[in-house]
Amino acid sequence: MHKRLLSILVLSILAASTLVGCDSSPAALTVFSITEGDVFVMKAGTDSWTDAEVGMSLEVGDSIGTGDNSSAEITFSEGSTIELQAGTEIEIASLDISTDTGSTSVILEQTIGSIIFRVTKVLDPASRYEVETPTGVVAVRGSAVQVYVIEDGTTWAINLEGDIWASARGVEIQIPEGRQCIVRPDQPPELLELYFQTDAYLGLEGPTTLSPEERNPCVILAINTNVVMDSVWVDLPGGRSIIIPEYTDVFSPEGEGIPLFRFSTCEPGMPAAGGEYIFTGIDMAGEPIPGATGTDIWVGVDPPDPPTNVRAEVVEDGILVSWDESPIIPGSFEPTAEPPLGFYQLWINGVETGESVYGAAGISASPHLIPLDKADFVAGEDRGLSLGEMEDGPYTIGAAVLTIAPAGSLGRGFEYDSSDMDEHIIFAIEDGEIVIQ
């Protein structure tokens, strides 16, 4: 449907020798080409990575790793392929091709990252194509699977096409086409119900003495999902389309022990009220993910005032931040209502790095304590690092108002995110001491 708009490094591996005889023998593999990016090989029996080079042979026990903004493709002699995304590491654990029966055994060990394993039609039922991860085994009995592994070993297996199975803790399940399975540490595999939450809302930066058009407007396009995807395609009002990459900060959510992946960007300009934004999840192969679609409409009610007269003082338990509260907007911004409609939000970024280190959301009223000790975090509000965990250096505290799309409207989620950079507060941590500047 859409061409994948990513820079791809291709690492093709072809058979370097023709097997003869009737015994099952390991096939030699040869790097065919490298066009871009960082790809590394650790040869069996060694403990150091070397740059992959054209013509380099790969054997059982060799590991392949891809760097940032890099990817690779491996092609085996019988036609099967493996595509590796950035930040991926695999080892060729077993590779046997019988010239007598035609049966093939390809077993990979994947420690982290994302691959697509495409298998040509399996003619011999004795053939095995498997990916072993820290939590389970994914078996490809025909066609294509994406396998994604994060640092704690949690594994997603996505059936792109064909006959795909996952097993762990003595339990094996078949994954229907277009569905995903998750294997958590020390848990059996389970099919994952699709969660794909979309939101389009307007970000404004500046004082309310300026019109919305003068407050650096941009449409924030945000997606939270439990589905492994490469990016999100958004069709904008007016006919344009953009690709949204994955995005992570302290506000990136988690739910019921399953990481929720976040995609977000800010499209400059003022939207037209009633404008429709259509979101589609895209897999690693550049194809739409079945069911991963959503629509949001920006309603365009009155914009809220950002927090004003923002101030901070160092207290015994941290930094107490106060502000003059913004006027209520009935049905859109009523943070003390039950249930709350909108809320205040605080965040801390490093001045020199720009890194998001702390955030608090769901705040109903002024003031709010930024805790020195993580034990004082308020569940559902405080996220990231406590002040006591932050390194020495300068930081900035920002404050915002987020409003909700009015009930009964066609909008969903947020409607506005309003802040004023001139209200930001600068502080520094020096030898563990907090100094407001």
Buried (B, 14 or more C-beta within 10 A) or exposed (E): EEEBEBEBBBBBBBBBEEBEEEEBBBBBBBBBEBEEBBBBBBBEEEEEBEEBEEEBBBEBBBBBBBBEEBBBBBBBBBEBBBBBBBBBBBBBBBBBBBEEEEBBBBBBBBBBBBBBBBBBEBEEEEBBBBBBBBBBBBBBBBBBBBBBBBEEBBBBBBBBBBBBBBBBEEEBBBBEBBBBBBBBEEBBBBEBEBBBBBBBBBBBBBBBEEEBEEBBBBBBBBBBBBBBBBBBBBBBBEEEEBBBEBBEBBBBEEEEEBBBBBBBBBBEEBBEEEBBBBBBBBBBBBBBBEEBBBEBBBBBBBBBBBBBEBBBEBEEEBBBBBBEBBEBBEBBBBBEEEEBBBBBBBBBBBEEEEEBBBBBBBBBEBBBBBBBEEEBBEEEBBBBBBBBEBEEEBBBBBBBBBBBBBEEBEBBBBBBBBBBEEBBBEBBBEEEEBEEE
